[in-house]
Amino acid sequence: VKALPLDRAREVLLDWIADFPFATDSGIAHAIGLALTPLVRRMIRGPVPPVLIEAPKPRTGKTLLAQALAAPSSGWVAVRPFPDRPEEQEKGIFAALLKGKPVIVLDNLKGRIDSPTLEMALTAYPTVSGRILGASEEVEVAARSQWILTSNNGEFSEDMIGRLVVIRLDRRTERPDLLDVSKLRHPDIKGWMEDNKDLLLSALLTLVKEWDLAGRPGPADGTPGKGSFEQWREVIGGILCHAGIEGFLQVASANRIEADEWRGFVTLWAKKFGEGKARLKELYQLCQTFEVLQEVLGSGNEQAQLIRLGRAIQARRDQIFDVNRSAILAALKADDEDEDVALERCMLCEDNGLLEGGWKVGGLVRIQGSAFYKLVRL
C-alpha cells in the first residue's frame, strides 16, 4: 500500500463519503473513525464503543454507510437483524462473536432498545461467555469486534446511550427513497470502492502512519471523555485531530428517551413538592396525570405499578437531573399553550425559587412508620 500526502489522504476520505447526508461534522469524524478502528484495533488496549447510524426516515443510506465504512478492513459485510426475544438476543449475539468477524452490523433496530444482553456484549472485553445455538454449555470467545447499529429514531435506554457513538443522517426530505442518484459523486458506491480499494486503504493507513510519526498525539483539547472507551478515544481522536478532521465526540443525537422522561418527571416533582416530602402514591399520581414513566410503571394493577415506581426511584438515588427551560416546557406546557405564557407559569416553584438547575433524587425516608421520598436542591 502506497502512502499519500496527508492532505491528499484526507481529501480522498472526505470525497468517499460525501454523498451521505451527515447532519453534523461530528458524524463525518465518527464515520472516518469507524473506518479506522478495525485497522488499528491492536493498538487499542480495551473495548471500542458501538457506533449507531441513525436517521429520521428509512432509505436514507444507513445500512449502505455501515457496509461502506466496514469494507476497507473487512470486505462487504453481511448485516443481521436484532431478535425481539431476550433468549434469542443472547444466542444471536454470541453466534456473531463466534465467527470472529472484525465488524458486526445489527441492522434496523426498532422501537425502544433496552437490552441488558446487548449492553453487556457491546462493552465486553477481552472475552465474553455465552451459549452456543443448539447447545446448553457455555464457552468463552474473544470480544474485539466493532459493533455497528442502524435505526430510524430508535429509543435507547440511558445505559445504552452512554455506550454509543452517533452518526446521524438526514436528507431533509419526506421521501429519501426518491433521491436522484445521477447527481451523486459516486452513484455506484460499491463499484467505486471496488475500483479504488487500494486508494482508500492507502488514505486510511496514511492517517495512521502520519499520526505515529508525529509521536501519537492525543485528541483535540476539549474532547469529551468516553467512559470505559478512553483508550479508543486517545487513539482514534488523536489520529483524526492530527489529520485535521474536526468534530470527534462533540455531539450525541441518539434519542435519550429514558433520560428525558426522568428529567420531565423530576421537573413535575420539583414543581409540586420542592424539597418537601412526597409519598409514593402522590408521585404515582403525577405519573398518571402527566403520562410520564409509563414504561417504568408497566402493566398490572396499581399496587404492582407502585412497587415498580418505588424501585425505580430508589435505583436513581443520588442521581442529579439538570432541569432547564426545555425540560420545564416539555413536562408542564399544555399542547395549546403559548411558550412564553407556559414558561412564566412554570418557572416558579412553591418556594418562589427558579426550577432551573440541578435536582438530586434523595433516598427513601421513613417518618413515624410512613415512607416518603425527597428531592435535594443543588
FENWOMO-V886460 format. One record per pair of residues at least 6 apart in sequence whose ideal C-beta (glycine too) atoms are under 8 Angstrom apart, sorted by the first residue. I is the first residue (numbers start at 1). GAP is how many residues later the second one is. D is the distance in Angstrom with one decimal. If there is no record, write none. Layout:
i=I gap=GAP d=D
i=I gap=GAP d=D
This chain:
i=1 gap=197 d=6.6
i=1 gap=200 d=5.5
i=1 gap=201 d=5.0
i=1 gap=204 d=5.7
i=2 gap=196 d=7.8
i=2 gap=200 d=5.4
i=3 gap=199 d=6.6
i=3 gap=202 d=7.3
i=3 gap=203 d=5.2
i=3 gap=206 d=6.1
i=4 gap=8 d=7.1
i=4 gap=198 d=5.4
i=4 gap=199 d=5.9
i=4 gap=202 d=4.7
i=5 gap=201 d=7.8
i=6 gap=200 d=6.4
i=6 gap=201 d=7.3
i=6 gap=204 d=5.0
i=6 gap=237 d=6.4
i=6 gap=238 d=8.0
i=8 gap=195 d=7.6
i=8 gap=198 d=8.0
i=9 gap=193 d=7.2
i=9 gap=194 d=4.1
i=9 gap=195 d=7.7
i=9 gap=197 d=3.9
i=9 gap=198 d=5.8
i=9 gap=201 d=7.9
i=9 gap=234 d=7.3
i=10 gap=193 d=7.7
i=10 gap=197 d=7.5
i=10 gap=233 d=5.4
i=10 gap=234 d=6.2
i=10 gap=235 d=6.6
i=12 gap=187 d=6.1
i=12 gap=188 d=6.9
i=12 gap=190 d=8.0
i=12 gap=191 d=4.1
i=13 gap=19 d=5.5
i=13 gap=22 d=7.6
i=13 gap=187 d=7.6
i=13 gap=190 d=5.2
i=13 gap=191 d=7.0
i=13 gap=194 d=7.7
i=14 gap=14 d=7.2
i=15 gap=170 d=6.7
i=16 gap=52 d=7.8
i=16 gap=170 d=7.7
i=16 gap=177 d=7.7
i=16 gap=184 d=6.2
i=16 gap=187 d=7.9
i=17 gap=11 d=6.9
i=17 gap=14 d=5.5
i=17 gap=15 d=7.5
i=17 gap=48 d=7.3
i=17 gap=51 d=7.4
i=17 gap=52 d=7.8
i=18 gap=167 d=5.5
i=18 gap=168 d=8.0
i=19 gap=42 d=7.9
i=19 gap=165 d=4.4
i=19 gap=166 d=5.6
i=19 gap=167 d=5.9
i=19 gap=170 d=6.9
i=20 gap=11 d=7.5
i=20 gap=41 d=5.4
i=20 gap=45 d=5.2
i=20 gap=149 d=6.1
i=21 gap=39 d=6.8
i=21 gap=40 d=7.1
i=21 gap=148 d=5.1
i=21 gap=149 d=5.7
i=21 gap=150 d=4.6
i=21 gap=151 d=7.4
i=22 gap=6 d=5.1
i=22 gap=9 d=7.2
i=22 gap=145 d=7.1
i=22 gap=146 d=7.4
i=22 gap=147 d=6.4
i=23 gap=145 d=4.2
i=23 gap=146 d=6.6
i=23 gap=147 d=4.6
i=23 gap=230 d=7.0
i=24 gap=144 d=6.7
i=24 gap=223 d=6.7
i=24 gap=226 d=7.8
i=24 gap=227 d=5.4
i=24 gap=229 d=7.6
i=25 gap=221 d=6.0
i=25 gap=222 d=3.8
i=25 gap=225 d=7.7
i=26 gap=140 d=7.8
i=26 gap=221 d=3.9
i=26 gap=222 d=7.2
i=26 gap=223 d=7.4
i=26 gap=224 d=4.7
i=26 gap=225 d=4.3
i=27 gap=139 d=7.5
i=27 gap=140 d=4.4
i=27 gap=141 d=5.6
i=27 gap=142 d=7.3
i=27 gap=220 d=7.6
i=28 gap=217 d=7.2
i=28 gap=219 d=6.4
i=29 gap=211 d=5.6
i=29 gap=216 d=5.3
i=29 gap=217 d=6.5
i=29 gap=218 d=4.1
i=29 gap=219 d=4.5
i=29 gap=221 d=7.8
i=30 gap=21 d=6.5
i=30 gap=135 d=5.4
i=30 gap=136 d=7.0
i=30 gap=137 d=4.9
i=30 gap=217 d=7.8
i=30 gap=218 d=7.1
i=31 gap=34 d=6.9
i=31 gap=38 d=5.9
i=31 gap=136 d=5.6
i=32 gap=175 d=8.0
i=32 gap=208 d=6.6
i=32 gap=213 d=6.0
i=33 gap=132 d=7.6
i=33 gap=203 d=4.4
i=33 gap=204 d=7.9
i=33 gap=206 d=7.8
i=33 gap=207 d=5.9
i=33 gap=215 d=6.6
i=34 gap=17 d=5.0
i=34 gap=35 d=4.8
i=34 gap=36 d=7.9
i=34 gap=112 d=7.1
i=34 gap=114 d=7.1
i=34 gap=131 d=7.8
i=34 gap=133 d=7.5
i=35 gap=34 d=4.6
i=35 gap=35 d=7.7
i=35 gap=37 d=5.9
i=35 gap=38 d=7.3
i=35 gap=169 d=6.0
i=36 gap=168 d=5.9
i=36 gap=171 d=6.8
i=36 gap=172 d=7.0
i=36 gap=200 d=6.0
i=36 gap=203 d=6.1
i=36 gap=204 d=7.9
i=37 gap=7 d=7.6
i=37 gap=11 d=5.5
i=37 gap=109 d=5.2
i=37 gap=195 d=7.2
i=37 gap=199 d=6.3
i=38 gap=32 d=7.4
i=38 gap=35 d=3.7
i=38 gap=36 d=6.1
i=38 gap=64 d=4.3
i=38 gap=65 d=5.9
i=38 gap=108 d=5.4
i=39 gap=33 d=7.3
i=39 gap=34 d=5.2
i=39 gap=165 d=6.0
i=39 gap=166 d=6.9
i=39 gap=169 d=6.7
i=40 gap=168 d=5.9
i=40 gap=195 d=5.9
i=40 gap=196 d=7.5
i=40 gap=199 d=7.4
i=41 gap=7 d=7.1
i=41 gap=61 d=6.9
i=41 gap=103 d=6.1
i=41 gap=105 d=7.5
i=43 gap=192 d=5.4
i=44 gap=187 d=5.0
i=44 gap=188 d=5.1
i=44 gap=191 d=5.3
i=45 gap=186 d=5.2
i=46 gap=79 d=6.0
i=46 gap=182 d=6.9
i=46 gap=183 d=6.9
i=46 gap=184 d=7.2
i=46 gap=185 d=4.0
i=46 gap=186 d=6.7
i=47 gap=75 d=8.0
i=47 gap=76 d=5.1
i=47 gap=77 d=7.1
i=47 gap=78 d=3.9
i=47 gap=96 d=7.5
i=47 gap=181 d=6.1
i=47 gap=182 d=6.2
i=47 gap=185 d=7.4
i=48 gap=98 d=5.8
i=48 gap=181 d=6.5
i=48 gap=184 d=4.7
i=49 gap=73 d=7.6
i=49 gap=114 d=5.8
i=49 gap=115 d=6.7
i=49 gap=116 d=4.9
i=49 gap=177 d=6.4
i=49 gap=180 d=4.6
i=49 gap=183 d=6.4
i=50 gap=72 d=4.5
i=50 gap=96 d=7.9
i=50 gap=97 d=3.9
i=50 gap=98 d=7.0
i=50 gap=99 d=5.9
i=50 gap=113 d=6.0
i=50 gap=114 d=5.9
i=50 gap=115 d=7.3
i=51 gap=95 d=7.4
i=51 gap=96 d=7.3
i=51 gap=97 d=5.1
i=51 gap=98 d=7.2
i=51 gap=113 d=7.3
i=51 gap=114 d=4.9
i=51 gap=115 d=7.7
i=51 gap=116 d=6.4
i=52 gap=96 d=8.0
i=52 gap=97 d=4.8
i=52 gap=98 d=7.6
i=52 gap=99 d=6.6
i=52 gap=102 d=7.8
i=52 gap=104 d=7.9
i=52 gap=112 d=4.6
i=52 gap=113 d=7.1
i=52 gap=114 d=5.1
i=52 gap=115 d=7.0
i=52 gap=202 d=5.6
i=53 gap=9 d=4.6
i=53 gap=12 d=5.7
i=53 gap=13 d=5.6
i=53 gap=95 d=6.6
i=53 gap=96 d=7.2
i=53 gap=97 d=4.9
i=53 gap=98 d=7.9
i=53 gap=114 d=4.7
i=53 gap=115 d=8.0
i=53 gap=116 d=6.8
i=54 gap=8 d=7.1
i=54 gap=96 d=7.2
i=54 gap=97 d=5.1
i=54 gap=98 d=7.0
i=54 gap=99 d=6.5
i=54 gap=100 d=6.7
i=54 gap=112 d=6.6
i=54 gap=113 d=7.4
i=54 gap=114 d=5.4
i=54 gap=115 d=7.3
i=54 gap=199 d=6.8
i=54 gap=200 d=6.3
i=55 gap=6 d=7.7
i=55 gap=7 d=5.5
i=55 gap=97 d=5.8
i=55 gap=98 d=7.6
i=55 gap=113 d=6.8
i=55 gap=114 d=4.4
i=55 gap=115 d=6.2
i=55 gap=116 d=8.0
i=55 gap=121 d=7.8
i=56 gap=96 d=6.8
i=56 gap=97 d=5.6
i=56 gap=114 d=5.9
i=57 gap=95 d=6.6
i=57 gap=114 d=7.3
i=57 gap=117 d=7.8
i=57 gap=119 d=5.1
i=58 gap=94 d=5.7
i=58 gap=118 d=7.4
i=58 gap=119 d=7.5
i=59 gap=117 d=4.8
i=59 gap=118 d=3.9
i=60 gap=109 d=4.8
i=60 gap=110 d=7.1
i=60 gap=111 d=5.6
i=60 gap=116 d=4.7
i=61 gap=108 d=5.9
i=61 gap=110 d=8.0
i=61 gap=115 d=7.8
i=62 gap=88 d=4.1
i=62 gap=89 d=7.7
i=62 gap=90 d=7.9
i=62 gap=107 d=6.2
i=63 gap=16 d=5.9
i=63 gap=42 d=7.5
i=63 gap=44 d=5.5
i=63 gap=45 d=7.5
i=63 gap=87 d=5.6
i=64 gap=125 d=6.7
i=65 gap=102 d=7.3
i=65 gap=104 d=7.0
i=66 gap=11 d=7.9
i=66 gap=13 d=7.1
i=66 gap=39 d=5.0
i=66 gap=41 d=7.6
i=66 gap=82 d=4.7
i=66 gap=84 d=5.9
i=67 gap=9 d=5.7
i=67 gap=10 d=5.8
i=67 gap=12 d=7.2
i=67 gap=38 d=7.0
i=67 gap=123 d=8.0
i=68 gap=121 d=5.9
i=68 gap=122 d=7.6
i=68 gap=125 d=6.5
i=69 gap=79 d=7.7
i=70 gap=6 d=7.8
i=70 gap=7 d=4.8
i=70 gap=32 d=8.0
i=70 gap=33 d=4.1
i=70 gap=35 d=7.0
i=70 gap=76 d=7.7
i=70 gap=78 d=7.0
i=71 gap=6 d=7.5
i=71 gap=122 d=5.8
i=71 gap=126 d=7.7
i=72 gap=125 d=7.0
i=72 gap=128 d=5.2
i=72 gap=129 d=5.2
i=72 gap=132 d=5.9
i=73 gap=29 d=5.9
i=73 gap=30 d=7.0
i=74 gap=27 d=6.7
i=74 gap=28 d=4.9
i=74 gap=29 d=4.6
i=76 gap=114 d=6.9
i=77 gap=24 d=6.9
i=77 gap=26 d=5.4
i=77 gap=27 d=7.8
i=77 gap=28 d=5.7
i=78 gap=27 d=7.7
i=79 gap=26 d=4.3
i=79 gap=27 d=7.5
i=79 gap=28 d=3.9
i=79 gap=71 d=7.8
i=80 gap=12 d=7.2
i=80 gap=16 d=6.5
i=80 gap=24 d=7.5
i=80 gap=25 d=6.9
i=80 gap=26 d=6.2
i=80 gap=27 d=6.7
i=81 gap=25 d=7.3
i=81 gap=26 d=6.2
i=81 gap=27 d=6.8
i=82 gap=7 d=6.9
i=82 gap=10 d=7.4
i=82 gap=24 d=4.7
i=82 gap=25 d=7.8
i=82 gap=26 d=8.0
i=82 gap=27 d=5.3
i=82 gap=31 d=7.9
i=82 gap=33 d=8.0
i=82 gap=36 d=7.4
i=82 gap=67 d=7.9
i=83 gap=6 d=5.0
i=83 gap=9 d=5.2
i=86 gap=29 d=7.1
i=86 gap=31 d=6.3
i=89 gap=26 d=5.7
i=89 gap=28 d=4.8
i=89 gap=29 d=6.4
i=90 gap=27 d=4.7
i=90 gap=40 d=6.0
i=90 gap=41 d=7.0
i=91 gap=39 d=7.4
i=91 gap=40 d=6.1
i=91 gap=41 d=7.8
i=91 gap=42 d=5.0
i=93 gap=24 d=6.3
i=93 gap=25 d=6.7
i=93 gap=28 d=4.7
i=93 gap=37 d=7.3
i=94 gap=27 d=7.9
i=94 gap=34 d=7.3
i=94 gap=36 d=3.5
i=94 gap=37 d=6.6
i=94 gap=38 d=7.1
i=94 gap=39 d=7.9
i=94 gap=47 d=7.4
i=95 gap=37 d=7.5
i=95 gap=38 d=5.5
i=96 gap=8 d=4.9
i=96 gap=49 d=7.6
i=97 gap=7 d=7.5
i=97 gap=24 d=7.2
i=97 gap=31 d=6.3
i=97 gap=33 d=7.7
i=97 gap=44 d=5.1
i=97 gap=45 d=7.5
i=97 gap=46 d=6.2
i=97 gap=48 d=6.4
i=98 gap=34 d=7.1
i=98 gap=43 d=5.6
i=100 gap=41 d=7.6
i=100 gap=42 d=6.9
i=100 gap=45 d=7.9
i=101 gap=44 d=6.1
i=102 gap=42 d=7.7
i=102 gap=43 d=6.2
i=102 gap=44 d=6.4
i=103 gap=42 d=6.5
i=103 gap=43 d=4.8
i=103 gap=45 d=6.5
i=104 gap=41 d=4.9
i=104 gap=42 d=7.3
i=104 gap=43 d=5.4
i=104 gap=44 d=7.1
i=105 gap=43 d=4.6
i=105 gap=44 d=7.9
i=105 gap=45 d=7.2
i=106 gap=41 d=7.0
i=106 gap=42 d=7.3
i=106 gap=43 d=5.1
i=106 gap=44 d=7.4
i=107 gap=43 d=5.2
i=108 gap=42 d=5.8
i=108 gap=43 d=6.8
i=108 gap=44 d=7.5
i=109 gap=40 d=5.6
i=109 gap=41 d=6.9
i=109 gap=42 d=4.3
i=109 gap=45 d=5.0
i=110 gap=41 d=7.1
i=110 gap=42 d=7.6
i=110 gap=44 d=6.7
i=111 gap=43 d=6.9
i=111 gap=44 d=6.6
i=112 gap=42 d=7.7
i=112 gap=43 d=4.4
i=112 gap=44 d=7.9
i=112 gap=45 d=7.8
i=112 gap=145 d=6.8
i=112 gap=183 d=6.9
i=113 gap=38 d=7.3
i=113 gap=41 d=5.3
i=113 gap=42 d=6.8
i=113 gap=43 d=5.3
i=113 gap=44 d=7.2
i=113 gap=47 d=6.3
i=114 gap=42 d=7.5
i=114 gap=43 d=4.1
i=114 gap=45 d=8.0
i=114 gap=46 d=6.9
i=114 gap=144 d=7.6
i=115 gap=45 d=7.8
i=118 gap=42 d=7.5
i=119 gap=38 d=7.9
i=119 gap=40 d=5.4
i=119 gap=41 d=5.8
i=119 gap=44 d=6.7
i=120 gap=8 d=7.4
i=121 gap=7 d=6.2
i=121 gap=22 d=7.2
i=121 gap=26 d=7.6
i=122 gap=25 d=5.5
i=122 gap=41 d=5.3
i=123 gap=40 d=6.0
i=123 gap=105 d=6.1
i=124 gap=19 d=4.2
i=125 gap=18 d=5.5
i=125 gap=19 d=7.3
i=126 gap=16 d=6.4
i=126 gap=17 d=6.3
i=126 gap=18 d=6.8
i=127 gap=13 d=5.0
i=127 gap=14 d=6.4
i=127 gap=15 d=5.8
i=127 gap=16 d=5.7
i=128 gap=12 d=7.1
i=128 gap=13 d=6.4
i=128 gap=15 d=4.3
i=129 gap=9 d=5.1
i=129 gap=10 d=6.8
i=129 gap=11 d=4.5
i=129 gap=12 d=7.8
i=130 gap=8 d=6.3
i=130 gap=9 d=7.4
i=130 gap=11 d=7.8
i=131 gap=6 d=7.2
i=131 gap=7 d=5.8
i=132 gap=7 d=6.3
i=149 gap=15 d=7.6
i=153 gap=102 d=5.8
i=154 gap=100 d=7.5
i=154 gap=101 d=6.4
i=155 gap=100 d=4.9
i=155 gap=102 d=3.9
i=155 gap=103 d=7.8
i=156 gap=8 d=6.9
i=156 gap=98 d=5.3
i=156 gap=99 d=6.2
i=156 gap=100 d=7.1
i=156 gap=101 d=7.0
i=156 gap=102 d=7.6
i=157 gap=100 d=8.0
i=157 gap=101 d=5.0
i=158 gap=98 d=7.1
i=158 gap=100 d=4.8
i=158 gap=101 d=5.0
i=158 gap=104 d=7.9
i=161 gap=91 d=7.1
i=161 gap=93 d=5.7
i=161 gap=95 d=5.4
i=161 gap=97 d=7.9
i=161 gap=98 d=6.9
i=162 gap=65 d=6.1
i=163 gap=64 d=7.7
i=164 gap=88 d=7.1
i=164 gap=90 d=5.5
i=165 gap=61 d=7.7
i=165 gap=84 d=7.3
i=166 gap=85 d=7.2
i=166 gap=86 d=5.1
i=166 gap=87 d=4.9
i=166 gap=88 d=5.1
i=168 gap=85 d=4.4
i=171 gap=8 d=6.8
i=181 gap=6 d=4.5
i=186 gap=6 d=4.3
i=193 gap=7 d=6.5
i=207 gap=32 d=5.3
i=207 gap=33 d=7.8
i=207 gap=35 d=7.6
i=207 gap=36 d=4.8
i=208 gap=31 d=6.1
i=210 gap=32 d=6.4
i=210 gap=33 d=7.1
i=211 gap=6 d=7.1
i=211 gap=27 d=5.9
i=211 gap=28 d=4.5
i=211 gap=31 d=4.5
i=211 gap=32 d=7.3
i=214 gap=28 d=5.7
i=216 gap=19 d=7.9
i=216 gap=22 d=6.1
i=217 gap=21 d=5.3
i=217 gap=24 d=6.9
i=217 gap=25 d=5.7
i=218 gap=16 d=5.5
i=218 gap=19 d=6.7
i=218 gap=20 d=4.9
i=218 gap=23 d=7.5
i=219 gap=14 d=6.3
i=219 gap=15 d=6.7
i=219 gap=17 d=8.0
i=219 gap=18 d=2.7
i=219 gap=19 d=5.5
i=219 gap=21 d=7.4
i=219 gap=22 d=5.2
i=219 gap=29 d=6.2
i=219 gap=30 d=7.7
i=220 gap=17 d=7.1
i=220 gap=21 d=4.5
i=220 gap=26 d=7.3
i=220 gap=28 d=7.0
i=223 gap=10 d=7.0
i=223 gap=14 d=5.4
i=223 gap=18 d=7.8
i=223 gap=25 d=6.0
i=223 gap=26 d=5.5
i=223 gap=27 d=7.8
i=224 gap=25 d=5.0
i=224 gap=26 d=7.4
i=225 gap=8 d=7.0
i=226 gap=6 d=7.0
i=226 gap=7 d=4.7
i=226 gap=23 d=6.3
i=233 gap=16 d=6.9
i=236 gap=12 d=7.3
i=237 gap=11 d=5.0
i=237 gap=12 d=6.9
i=240 gap=6 d=7.9
i=240 gap=8 d=5.0
i=241 gap=7 d=7.1
i=258 gap=37 d=7.9
i=260 gap=67 d=7.7
i=260 gap=70 d=7.4
i=261 gap=31 d=5.6
i=261 gap=32 d=5.8
i=261 gap=34 d=7.8
i=262 gap=31 d=7.4
i=262 gap=54 d=7.0
i=262 gap=59 d=6.4
i=263 gap=58 d=5.0
i=263 gap=59 d=7.2
i=263 gap=60 d=6.6
i=263 gap=64 d=4.8
i=263 gap=68 d=7.7
i=264 gap=26 d=7.6
i=264 gap=28 d=5.5
i=264 gap=63 d=6.1
i=264 gap=66 d=5.7
i=264 gap=67 d=3.7
i=265 gap=21 d=7.1
i=265 gap=22 d=6.9
i=265 gap=27 d=4.9
i=265 gap=28 d=5.5
i=265 gap=66 d=7.5
i=266 gap=55 d=4.3
i=266 gap=57 d=6.5
i=266 gap=93 d=5.4
i=266 gap=95 d=7.1
i=266 gap=109 d=6.9
i=267 gap=54 d=8.0
i=267 gap=56 d=5.0
i=267 gap=60 d=5.2
i=267 gap=61 d=5.7
i=267 gap=64 d=4.1
i=267 gap=65 d=6.8
i=267 gap=88 d=6.5
i=268 gap=18 d=5.1
i=268 gap=22 d=5.8
i=268 gap=24 d=7.1
i=268 gap=63 d=5.4
i=268 gap=64 d=7.0
i=269 gap=9 d=6.6
i=269 gap=14 d=6.5
i=269 gap=17 d=6.6
i=269 gap=90 d=8.0
i=269 gap=106 d=5.9
i=270 gap=53 d=6.4
i=270 gap=79 d=6.3
i=270 gap=85 d=5.7
i=270 gap=89 d=5.4
i=270 gap=105 d=5.7
i=270 gap=107 d=8.0
i=271 gap=61 d=6.8
i=271 gap=75 d=6.9
i=271 gap=78 d=5.9
i=271 gap=79 d=7.7
i=271 gap=84 d=6.2
i=272 gap=6 d=7.6
i=272 gap=10 d=7.9
i=272 gap=14 d=6.7
i=272 gap=78 d=7.8
i=273 gap=9 d=7.6
i=273 gap=77 d=7.8
i=273 gap=102 d=7.1
i=274 gap=75 d=5.3
i=274 gap=76 d=5.0
i=274 gap=77 d=5.3
i=274 gap=79 d=8.0
i=274 gap=101 d=7.5
i=274 gap=103 d=7.7
i=275 gap=76 d=7.8
i=275 gap=99 d=6.5
i=275 gap=100 d=5.9
i=275 gap=101 d=6.6
i=275 gap=102 d=5.4
i=276 gap=74 d=7.9
i=276 gap=98 d=7.4
i=277 gap=88 d=6.7
i=277 gap=90 d=7.4
i=277 gap=95 d=3.8
i=277 gap=96 d=7.4
i=277 gap=97 d=5.9
i=278 gap=94 d=6.3
i=278 gap=95 d=5.2
i=278 gap=96 d=7.1
i=279 gap=91 d=7.3
i=279 gap=92 d=7.2
i=279 gap=93 d=6.1
i=279 gap=94 d=7.8
i=280 gap=26 d=5.9
i=280 gap=29 d=6.6
i=280 gap=30 d=5.2
i=280 gap=33 d=7.8
i=280 gap=91 d=6.4
i=280 gap=93 d=6.6
i=281 gap=25 d=6.9
i=283 gap=26 d=6.6
i=283 gap=30 d=7.2
i=283 gap=90 d=6.5
i=284 gap=13 d=7.7
i=284 gap=18 d=7.6
i=284 gap=21 d=6.8
i=284 gap=22 d=5.6
i=284 gap=25 d=5.6
i=286 gap=6 d=7.5
i=287 gap=6 d=4.9
i=287 gap=7 d=7.4
i=287 gap=9 d=7.8
i=287 gap=10 d=6.2
i=287 gap=22 d=6.7
i=290 gap=41 d=6.9
i=292 gap=39 d=7.4
i=293 gap=16 d=7.0
i=293 gap=19 d=7.3
i=296 gap=12 d=6.0
i=296 gap=13 d=6.2
i=296 gap=16 d=4.8
i=297 gap=8 d=4.2
i=297 gap=11 d=5.9
i=297 gap=12 d=6.1
i=298 gap=6 d=7.3
i=298 gap=7 d=6.5
i=298 gap=10 d=5.6
i=310 gap=54 d=7.8
i=313 gap=48 d=6.5
i=313 gap=60 d=5.9
i=314 gap=49 d=7.0
i=314 gap=50 d=6.2
i=316 gap=45 d=4.9
i=317 gap=44 d=5.8
i=317 gap=45 d=6.9
i=317 gap=46 d=4.7
i=318 gap=42 d=6.2
i=318 gap=43 d=6.8
i=318 gap=44 d=7.9
i=318 gap=45 d=7.8
i=319 gap=41 d=7.0
i=319 gap=42 d=5.3
i=320 gap=38 d=5.0
i=320 gap=39 d=7.1
i=320 gap=40 d=4.9
i=320 gap=58 d=6.7
i=321 gap=37 d=7.2
i=321 gap=38 d=5.4
i=321 gap=39 d=7.8
i=321 gap=40 d=7.4
i=322 gap=35 d=7.4
i=322 gap=36 d=5.7
i=323 gap=32 d=5.5
i=323 gap=33 d=5.8
i=323 gap=34 d=6.4
i=323 gap=35 d=7.6
i=323 gap=36 d=5.9
i=324 gap=32 d=5.8
i=325 gap=18 d=6.8
i=325 gap=31 d=6.8
i=328 gap=15 d=6.9
i=328 gap=18 d=4.9
i=328 gap=19 d=6.7
i=328 gap=27 d=5.8
i=328 gap=28 d=7.2
i=329 gap=10 d=6.2
i=329 gap=13 d=5.8
i=329 gap=14 d=6.5
i=329 gap=17 d=7.1
i=332 gap=10 d=6.7
i=332 gap=13 d=7.7
i=332 gap=14 d=4.4
i=333 gap=6 d=6.9
i=333 gap=9 d=4.0
i=333 gap=13 d=7.1
i=334 gap=8 d=7.1
i=346 gap=9 d=7.0
i=347 gap=7 d=5.9
i=347 gap=8 d=6.0
i=347 gap=9 d=7.3
i=348 gap=6 d=7.5
i=348 gap=7 d=7.6
i=349 gap=6 d=5.4
i=353 gap=24 d=7.7
i=357 gap=20 d=7.4
i=357 gap=21 d=6.4
i=358 gap=19 d=7.9
i=358 gap=20 d=3.7
i=359 gap=16 d=5.0
i=359 gap=17 d=7.1
i=359 gap=18 d=6.3
i=359 gap=19 d=6.8
i=360 gap=15 d=6.8
i=360 gap=16 d=4.3
i=360 gap=18 d=6.0
i=361 gap=12 d=7.8
i=361 gap=14 d=6.4
i=361 gap=15 d=7.9
i=362 gap=11 d=6.8
i=362 gap=12 d=4.1
i=362 gap=13 d=6.3
i=362 gap=14 d=5.2
i=363 gap=10 d=7.9
i=364 gap=7 d=5.9
i=364 gap=8 d=7.6
i=364 gap=9 d=6.3
i=365 gap=6 d=7.3
i=365 gap=7 d=4.7
i=365 gap=8 d=7.1
i=365 gap=9 d=6.0
i=366 gap=6 d=7.6
